[in-house]
């Protein structure tokens, strides 16, 4: 079992601030440093170090897809042979229409083990994208779980 990373109290303050919206202005990291009681260099060293170690993948803006005109999204549950999982997972993850791609254990009468979140401007475009993904990947067995209403969408808060 991997030991949980230990953060100092100052690092926790920084990380709690960067989990939300960044401050508007020409020097957002200086403002974060001021609020956390550390230097801007400490903020940048913490974040760049976490990126280099693979603890964070990226640091950037989050597009609110529905407000940007992408009003249709669906979770697609796919059945993929275990031997093909890495190849199909990489194919799906590389697609710009897909925001999330997870391999999960299938269970009981639910055979699906790869899950993708597909975003599109319309229901027709979403259906066409899913059909194209099935054709190009060769994965025919899937189920579409179309979103009806969003109750919550936030980033995880760790600190």
PyMOL CGO cylinders between C-alpha atoms (Angstrom):
from pymol import cmd
from pymol.cgo import CYLINDER

trace = [
    CYLINDER, 0.00, 0.00, 0.00, 1.35, 3.42, -0.97, 0.3, 1, 1, 1, 1, 1, 1,
    CYLINDER, 1.35, 3.42, -0.97, 1.99, 5.80, 1.90, 0.3, 1, 1, 1, 1, 1, 1,
    CYLINDER, 1.99, 5.80, 1.90, 0.01, 9.04, 1.71, 0.3, 1, 1, 1, 1, 1, 1,
    CYLINDER, 0.01, 9.04, 1.71, 2.08, 12.12, 0.88, 0.3, 1, 1, 1, 1, 1, 1,
    CYLINDER, 2.08, 12.12, 0.88, 2.60, 14.41, 3.83, 0.3, 1, 1, 1, 1, 1, 1,
    CYLINDER, 2.60, 14.41, 3.83, 2.15, 18.14, 3.22, 0.3, 1, 1, 1, 1, 1, 1,
    CYLINDER, 2.15, 18.14, 3.22, 3.17, 20.96, 5.51, 0.3, 1, 1, 1, 1, 1, 1,
    CYLINDER, 3.17, 20.96, 5.51, 0.46, 23.28, 6.80, 0.3, 1, 1, 1, 1, 1, 1,
    CYLINDER, 0.46, 23.28, 6.80, 1.73, 26.00, 4.43, 0.3, 1, 1, 1, 1, 1, 1,
    CYLINDER, 1.73, 26.00, 4.43, 1.53, 23.60, 1.47, 0.3, 1, 1, 1, 1, 1, 1,
    CYLINDER, 1.53, 23.60, 1.47, -2.00, 22.62, 2.48, 0.3, 1, 1, 1, 1, 1, 1,
    CYLINDER, -2.00, 22.62, 2.48, -2.98, 26.32, 2.53, 0.3, 1, 1, 1, 1, 1, 1,
    CYLINDER, -2.98, 26.32, 2.53, -1.55, 26.78, -0.97, 0.3, 1, 1, 1, 1, 1, 1,
    CYLINDER, -1.55, 26.78, -0.97, -3.24, 23.65, -2.31, 0.3, 1, 1, 1, 1, 1, 1,
    CYLINDER, -3.24, 23.65, -2.31, -6.59, 24.63, -0.81, 0.3, 1, 1, 1, 1, 1, 1,
    CYLINDER, -6.59, 24.63, -0.81, -6.36, 27.98, -2.63, 0.3, 1, 1, 1, 1, 1, 1,
    CYLINDER, -6.36, 27.98, -2.63, -5.41, 26.56, -6.04, 0.3, 1, 1, 1, 1, 1, 1,
    CYLINDER, -5.41, 26.56, -6.04, -8.27, 24.03, -5.94, 0.3, 1, 1, 1, 1, 1, 1,
    CYLINDER, -8.27, 24.03, -5.94, -10.75, 26.83, -6.57, 0.3, 1, 1, 1, 1, 1, 1,
    CYLINDER, -10.75, 26.83, -6.57, -10.83, 29.71, -8.99, 0.3, 1, 1, 1, 1, 1, 1,
    CYLINDER, -10.83, 29.71, -8.99, -7.50, 31.47, -9.38, 0.3, 1, 1, 1, 1, 1, 1,
    CYLINDER, -7.50, 31.47, -9.38, -7.44, 35.17, -8.51, 0.3, 1, 1, 1, 1, 1, 1,
    CYLINDER, -7.44, 35.17, -8.51, -8.00, 37.56, -11.42, 0.3, 1, 1, 1, 1, 1, 1,
    CYLINDER, -8.00, 37.56, -11.42, -5.06, 39.78, -12.18, 0.3, 1, 1, 1, 1, 1, 1,
    CYLINDER, -5.06, 39.78, -12.18, -1.62, 39.79, -13.70, 0.3, 1, 1, 1, 1, 1, 1,
    CYLINDER, -1.62, 39.79, -13.70, 0.05, 37.78, -10.87, 0.3, 1, 1, 1, 1, 1, 1,
    CYLINDER, 0.05, 37.78, -10.87, -2.37, 35.16, -9.54, 0.3, 1, 1, 1, 1, 1, 1,
    CYLINDER, -2.37, 35.16, -9.54, 0.39, 33.10, -7.89, 0.3, 1, 1, 1, 1, 1, 1,
    CYLINDER, 0.39, 33.10, -7.89, 1.64, 36.15, -6.00, 0.3, 1, 1, 1, 1, 1, 1,
    CYLINDER, 1.64, 36.15, -6.00, -1.90, 36.66, -4.67, 0.3, 1, 1, 1, 1, 1, 1,
    CYLINDER, -1.90, 36.66, -4.67, -2.15, 32.99, -3.68, 0.3, 1, 1, 1, 1, 1, 1,
    CYLINDER, -2.15, 32.99, -3.68, 1.20, 33.27, -1.90, 0.3, 1, 1, 1, 1, 1, 1,
    CYLINDER, 1.20, 33.27, -1.90, 0.01, 36.35, -0.03, 0.3, 1, 1, 1, 1, 1, 1,
    CYLINDER, 0.01, 36.35, -0.03, -3.21, 34.61, 1.06, 0.3, 1, 1, 1, 1, 1, 1,
    CYLINDER, -3.21, 34.61, 1.06, -1.31, 31.47, 2.12, 0.3, 1, 1, 1, 1, 1, 1,
    CYLINDER, -1.31, 31.47, 2.12, 1.43, 33.36, 3.95, 0.3, 1, 1, 1, 1, 1, 1,
    CYLINDER, 1.43, 33.36, 3.95, 4.27, 32.06, 1.79, 0.3, 1, 1, 1, 1, 1, 1,
    CYLINDER, 4.27, 32.06, 1.79, 6.39, 33.41, -1.07, 0.3, 1, 1, 1, 1, 1, 1,
    CYLINDER, 6.39, 33.41, -1.07, 5.41, 33.21, -4.71, 0.3, 1, 1, 1, 1, 1, 1,
    CYLINDER, 5.41, 33.21, -4.71, 8.51, 31.07, -5.29, 0.3, 1, 1, 1, 1, 1, 1,
    CYLINDER, 8.51, 31.07, -5.29, 7.26, 28.53, -2.74, 0.3, 1, 1, 1, 1, 1, 1,
    CYLINDER, 7.26, 28.53, -2.74, 3.90, 28.33, -4.53, 0.3, 1, 1, 1, 1, 1, 1,
    CYLINDER, 3.90, 28.33, -4.53, 5.54, 27.82, -7.91, 0.3, 1, 1, 1, 1, 1, 1,
    CYLINDER, 5.54, 27.82, -7.91, 8.06, 25.28, -6.54, 0.3, 1, 1, 1, 1, 1, 1,
    CYLINDER, 8.06, 25.28, -6.54, 5.27, 23.26, -4.90, 0.3, 1, 1, 1, 1, 1, 1,
    CYLINDER, 5.27, 23.26, -4.90, 3.14, 23.15, -8.05, 0.3, 1, 1, 1, 1, 1, 1,
    CYLINDER, 3.14, 23.15, -8.05, 5.97, 22.51, -10.49, 0.3, 1, 1, 1, 1, 1, 1,
    CYLINDER, 5.97, 22.51, -10.49, 7.39, 19.79, -8.23, 0.3, 1, 1, 1, 1, 1, 1,
    CYLINDER, 7.39, 19.79, -8.23, 4.01, 18.07, -8.04, 0.3, 1, 1, 1, 1, 1, 1,
    CYLINDER, 4.01, 18.07, -8.04, 3.74, 18.24, -11.83, 0.3, 1, 1, 1, 1, 1, 1,
    CYLINDER, 3.74, 18.24, -11.83, 7.24, 16.81, -12.32, 0.3, 1, 1, 1, 1, 1, 1,
    CYLINDER, 7.24, 16.81, -12.32, 6.50, 13.91, -9.93, 0.3, 1, 1, 1, 1, 1, 1,
    CYLINDER, 6.50, 13.91, -9.93, 3.22, 13.15, -11.67, 0.3, 1, 1, 1, 1, 1, 1,
    CYLINDER, 3.22, 13.15, -11.67, 1.12, 14.07, -8.62, 0.3, 1, 1, 1, 1, 1, 1,
    CYLINDER, 1.12, 14.07, -8.62, -0.82, 16.49, -10.80, 0.3, 1, 1, 1, 1, 1, 1,
    CYLINDER, -0.82, 16.49, -10.80, -1.29, 16.03, -14.53, 0.3, 1, 1, 1, 1, 1, 1,
    CYLINDER, -1.29, 16.03, -14.53, -1.99, 19.56, -15.53, 0.3, 1, 1, 1, 1, 1, 1,
    CYLINDER, -1.99, 19.56, -15.53, -2.83, 22.96, -14.22, 0.3, 1, 1, 1, 1, 1, 1,
    CYLINDER, -2.83, 22.96, -14.22, -5.22, 25.00, -16.32, 0.3, 1, 1, 1, 1, 1, 1,
    CYLINDER, -5.22, 25.00, -16.32, -8.65, 26.39, -16.97, 0.3, 1, 1, 1, 1, 1, 1,
    CYLINDER, -8.65, 26.39, -16.97, -11.78, 24.28, -16.77, 0.3, 1, 1, 1, 1, 1, 1,
    CYLINDER, -11.78, 24.28, -16.77, -14.35, 24.82, -19.49, 0.3, 1, 1, 1, 1, 1, 1,
    CYLINDER, -14.35, 24.82, -19.49, -17.96, 24.75, -18.34, 0.3, 1, 1, 1, 1, 1, 1,
    CYLINDER, -17.96, 24.75, -18.34, -19.10, 22.72, -21.33, 0.3, 1, 1, 1, 1, 1, 1,
    CYLINDER, -19.10, 22.72, -21.33, -22.82, 23.45, -21.06, 0.3, 1, 1, 1, 1, 1, 1,
    CYLINDER, -22.82, 23.45, -21.06, -22.25, 27.22, -20.86, 0.3, 1, 1, 1, 1, 1, 1,
    CYLINDER, -22.25, 27.22, -20.86, -19.90, 26.94, -23.86, 0.3, 1, 1, 1, 1, 1, 1,
    CYLINDER, -19.90, 26.94, -23.86, -22.60, 25.41, -26.05, 0.3, 1, 1, 1, 1, 1, 1,
    CYLINDER, -22.60, 25.41, -26.05, -21.95, 21.70, -25.46, 0.3, 1, 1, 1, 1, 1, 1,
    CYLINDER, -21.95, 21.70, -25.46, -25.43, 20.92, -24.16, 0.3, 1, 1, 1, 1, 1, 1,
    CYLINDER, -25.43, 20.92, -24.16, -25.43, 17.17, -24.61, 0.3, 1, 1, 1, 1, 1, 1,
    CYLINDER, -25.43, 17.17, -24.61, -23.22, 14.73, -22.80, 0.3, 1, 1, 1, 1, 1, 1,
    CYLINDER, -23.22, 14.73, -22.80, -23.40, 11.05, -22.12, 0.3, 1, 1, 1, 1, 1, 1,
    CYLINDER, -23.40, 11.05, -22.12, -21.50, 8.45, -20.19, 0.3, 1, 1, 1, 1, 1, 1,
    CYLINDER, -21.50, 8.45, -20.19, -20.82, 5.54, -22.46, 0.3, 1, 1, 1, 1, 1, 1,
    CYLINDER, -20.82, 5.54, -22.46, -20.16, 2.19, -20.83, 0.3, 1, 1, 1, 1, 1, 1,
    CYLINDER, -20.16, 2.19, -20.83, -18.16, -0.12, -23.13, 0.3, 1, 1, 1, 1, 1, 1,
    CYLINDER, -18.16, -0.12, -23.13, -17.29, -3.80, -22.87, 0.3, 1, 1, 1, 1, 1, 1,
    CYLINDER, -17.29, -3.80, -22.87, -13.62, -4.22, -23.81, 0.3, 1, 1, 1, 1, 1, 1,
    CYLINDER, -13.62, -4.22, -23.81, -11.63, -7.48, -23.70, 0.3, 1, 1, 1, 1, 1, 1,
    CYLINDER, -11.63, -7.48, -23.70, -8.95, -7.19, -21.02, 0.3, 1, 1, 1, 1, 1, 1,
    CYLINDER, -8.95, -7.19, -21.02, -6.25, -7.89, -23.61, 0.3, 1, 1, 1, 1, 1, 1,
    CYLINDER, -6.25, -7.89, -23.61, -7.35, -4.79, -25.57, 0.3, 1, 1, 1, 1, 1, 1,
    CYLINDER, -7.35, -4.79, -25.57, -7.97, -2.49, -22.61, 0.3, 1, 1, 1, 1, 1, 1,
    CYLINDER, -7.97, -2.49, -22.61, -4.75, -0.44, -22.81, 0.3, 1, 1, 1, 1, 1, 1,
    CYLINDER, -4.75, -0.44, -22.81, -5.05, 0.07, -26.57, 0.3, 1, 1, 1, 1, 1, 1,
    CYLINDER, -5.05, 0.07, -26.57, -8.75, 0.95, -26.53, 0.3, 1, 1, 1, 1, 1, 1,
    CYLINDER, -8.75, 0.95, -26.53, -8.38, 3.08, -23.39, 0.3, 1, 1, 1, 1, 1, 1,
    CYLINDER, -8.38, 3.08, -23.39, -5.58, 5.09, -25.01, 0.3, 1, 1, 1, 1, 1, 1,
    CYLINDER, -5.58, 5.09, -25.01, -7.63, 5.49, -28.21, 0.3, 1, 1, 1, 1, 1, 1,
    CYLINDER, -7.63, 5.49, -28.21, -10.67, 6.76, -26.30, 0.3, 1, 1, 1, 1, 1, 1,
    CYLINDER, -10.67, 6.76, -26.30, -8.63, 8.99, -23.99, 0.3, 1, 1, 1, 1, 1, 1,
    CYLINDER, -8.63, 8.99, -23.99, -6.99, 10.70, -26.99, 0.3, 1, 1, 1, 1, 1, 1,
    CYLINDER, -6.99, 10.70, -26.99, -10.31, 11.80, -28.44, 0.3, 1, 1, 1, 1, 1, 1,
    CYLINDER, -10.31, 11.80, -28.44, -11.14, 15.50, -27.91, 0.3, 1, 1, 1, 1, 1, 1,
    CYLINDER, -11.14, 15.50, -27.91, -14.87, 14.74, -27.42, 0.3, 1, 1, 1, 1, 1, 1,
    CYLINDER, -14.87, 14.74, -27.42, -14.06, 12.63, -24.35, 0.3, 1, 1, 1, 1, 1, 1,
    CYLINDER, -14.06, 12.63, -24.35, -13.32, 14.36, -21.05, 0.3, 1, 1, 1, 1, 1, 1,
    CYLINDER, -13.32, 14.36, -21.05, -13.10, 11.29, -18.79, 0.3, 1, 1, 1, 1, 1, 1,
    CYLINDER, -13.10, 11.29, -18.79, -12.01, 7.74, -19.53, 0.3, 1, 1, 1, 1, 1, 1,
    CYLINDER, -12.01, 7.74, -19.53, -11.84, 5.03, -16.83, 0.3, 1, 1, 1, 1, 1, 1,
    CYLINDER, -11.84, 5.03, -16.83, -11.22, 1.30, -16.68, 0.3, 1, 1, 1, 1, 1, 1,
    CYLINDER, -11.22, 1.30, -16.68, -13.39, -0.25, -13.98, 0.3, 1, 1, 1, 1, 1, 1,
    CYLINDER, -13.39, -0.25, -13.98, -14.20, -3.75, -12.84, 0.3, 1, 1, 1, 1, 1, 1,
    CYLINDER, -14.20, -3.75, -12.84, -17.40, -5.13, -14.31, 0.3, 1, 1, 1, 1, 1, 1,
    CYLINDER, -17.40, -5.13, -14.31, -19.89, -6.82, -12.01, 0.3, 1, 1, 1, 1, 1, 1,
    CYLINDER, -19.89, -6.82, -12.01, -22.95, -9.02, -11.88, 0.3, 1, 1, 1, 1, 1, 1,
    CYLINDER, -22.95, -9.02, -11.88, -25.15, -8.56, -14.95, 0.3, 1, 1, 1, 1, 1, 1,
    CYLINDER, -25.15, -8.56, -14.95, -23.40, -5.31, -15.96, 0.3, 1, 1, 1, 1, 1, 1,
    CYLINDER, -23.40, -5.31, -15.96, -20.59, -6.39, -18.31, 0.3, 1, 1, 1, 1, 1, 1,
    CYLINDER, -20.59, -6.39, -18.31, -19.08, -2.98, -19.03, 0.3, 1, 1, 1, 1, 1, 1,
    CYLINDER, -19.08, -2.98, -19.03, -15.54, -2.17, -17.93, 0.3, 1, 1, 1, 1, 1, 1,
    CYLINDER, -15.54, -2.17, -17.93, -14.53, 1.02, -19.80, 0.3, 1, 1, 1, 1, 1, 1,
    CYLINDER, -14.53, 1.02, -19.80, -16.36, 4.28, -19.18, 0.3, 1, 1, 1, 1, 1, 1,
    CYLINDER, -16.36, 4.28, -19.18, -16.11, 7.47, -21.22, 0.3, 1, 1, 1, 1, 1, 1,
    CYLINDER, -16.11, 7.47, -21.22, -17.79, 10.85, -20.90, 0.3, 1, 1, 1, 1, 1, 1,
    CYLINDER, -17.79, 10.85, -20.90, -18.67, 12.16, -24.37, 0.3, 1, 1, 1, 1, 1, 1,
    CYLINDER, -18.67, 12.16, -24.37, -19.57, 15.82, -24.93, 0.3, 1, 1, 1, 1, 1, 1,
    CYLINDER, -19.57, 15.82, -24.93, -21.33, 17.29, -27.97, 0.3, 1, 1, 1, 1, 1, 1,
    CYLINDER, -21.33, 17.29, -27.97, -23.40, 20.30, -29.02, 0.3, 1, 1, 1, 1, 1, 1,
    CYLINDER, -23.40, 20.30, -29.02, -26.52, 18.24, -29.74, 0.3, 1, 1, 1, 1, 1, 1,
    CYLINDER, -26.52, 18.24, -29.74, -28.02, 14.82, -29.14, 0.3, 1, 1, 1, 1, 1, 1,
    CYLINDER, -28.02, 14.82, -29.14, -27.50, 13.98, -32.82, 0.3, 1, 1, 1, 1, 1, 1,
    CYLINDER, -27.50, 13.98, -32.82, -23.83, 14.96, -32.69, 0.3, 1, 1, 1, 1, 1, 1,
    CYLINDER, -23.83, 14.96, -32.69, -23.35, 12.93, -29.51, 0.3, 1, 1, 1, 1, 1, 1,
    CYLINDER, -23.35, 12.93, -29.51, -24.95, 9.86, -31.11, 0.3, 1, 1, 1, 1, 1, 1,
    CYLINDER, -24.95, 9.86, -31.11, -22.82, 10.27, -34.24, 0.3, 1, 1, 1, 1, 1, 1,
    CYLINDER, -22.82, 10.27, -34.24, -19.65, 10.56, -32.13, 0.3, 1, 1, 1, 1, 1, 1,
    CYLINDER, -19.65, 10.56, -32.13, -20.51, 7.41, -30.17, 0.3, 1, 1, 1, 1, 1, 1,
    CYLINDER, -20.51, 7.41, -30.17, -21.21, 5.51, -33.40, 0.3, 1, 1, 1, 1, 1, 1,
    CYLINDER, -21.21, 5.51, -33.40, -17.87, 6.69, -34.81, 0.3, 1, 1, 1, 1, 1, 1,
    CYLINDER, -17.87, 6.69, -34.81, -16.04, 5.65, -31.64, 0.3, 1, 1, 1, 1, 1, 1,
    CYLINDER, -16.04, 5.65, -31.64, -17.60, 2.18, -31.83, 0.3, 1, 1, 1, 1, 1, 1,
    CYLINDER, -17.60, 2.18, -31.83, -16.72, 1.82, -35.53, 0.3, 1, 1, 1, 1, 1, 1,
    CYLINDER, -16.72, 1.82, -35.53, -13.13, 3.07, -35.21, 0.3, 1, 1, 1, 1, 1, 1,
    CYLINDER, -13.13, 3.07, -35.21, -12.35, 1.14, -32.02, 0.3, 1, 1, 1, 1, 1, 1,
    CYLINDER, -12.35, 1.14, -32.02, -14.12, -2.04, -33.05, 0.3, 1, 1, 1, 1, 1, 1,
    CYLINDER, -14.12, -2.04, -33.05, -15.92, -2.10, -29.69, 0.3, 1, 1, 1, 1, 1, 1,
    CYLINDER, -15.92, -2.10, -29.69, -19.55, -2.76, -30.48, 0.3, 1, 1, 1, 1, 1, 1,
    CYLINDER, -19.55, -2.76, -30.48, -20.92, -3.71, -27.07, 0.3, 1, 1, 1, 1, 1, 1,
    CYLINDER, -20.92, -3.71, -27.07, -21.81, -0.52, -25.22, 0.3, 1, 1, 1, 1, 1, 1,
    CYLINDER, -21.81, -0.52, -25.22, -24.60, 1.31, -23.45, 0.3, 1, 1, 1, 1, 1, 1,
    CYLINDER, -24.60, 1.31, -23.45, -25.27, 5.05, -23.51, 0.3, 1, 1, 1, 1, 1, 1,
    CYLINDER, -25.27, 5.05, -23.51, -26.27, 6.76, -20.27, 0.3, 1, 1, 1, 1, 1, 1,
    CYLINDER, -26.27, 6.76, -20.27, -27.37, 10.22, -21.37, 0.3, 1, 1, 1, 1, 1, 1,
    CYLINDER, -27.37, 10.22, -21.37, -27.26, 12.99, -18.78, 0.3, 1, 1, 1, 1, 1, 1,
    CYLINDER, -27.26, 12.99, -18.78, -30.62, 14.53, -18.00, 0.3, 1, 1, 1, 1, 1, 1,
    CYLINDER, -30.62, 14.53, -18.00, -29.84, 17.02, -15.26, 0.3, 1, 1, 1, 1, 1, 1,
    CYLINDER, -29.84, 17.02, -15.26, -26.65, 18.14, -13.57, 0.3, 1, 1, 1, 1, 1, 1,
    CYLINDER, -26.65, 18.14, -13.57, -26.99, 18.35, -9.80, 0.3, 1, 1, 1, 1, 1, 1,
    CYLINDER, -26.99, 18.35, -9.80, -23.37, 19.05, -8.95, 0.3, 1, 1, 1, 1, 1, 1,
    CYLINDER, -23.37, 19.05, -8.95, -20.15, 19.62, -10.81, 0.3, 1, 1, 1, 1, 1, 1,
    CYLINDER, -20.15, 19.62, -10.81, -17.13, 20.72, -8.85, 0.3, 1, 1, 1, 1, 1, 1,
    CYLINDER, -17.13, 20.72, -8.85, -13.53, 19.75, -8.54, 0.3, 1, 1, 1, 1, 1, 1,
    CYLINDER, -13.53, 19.75, -8.54, -12.62, 17.56, -5.61, 0.3, 1, 1, 1, 1, 1, 1,
    CYLINDER, -12.62, 17.56, -5.61, -11.57, 19.52, -2.51, 0.3, 1, 1, 1, 1, 1, 1,
    CYLINDER, -11.57, 19.52, -2.51, -8.70, 17.81, -0.70, 0.3, 1, 1, 1, 1, 1, 1,
    CYLINDER, -8.70, 17.81, -0.70, -7.74, 20.56, 1.74, 0.3, 1, 1, 1, 1, 1, 1,
]
cmd.load_cgo(trace, "trace")
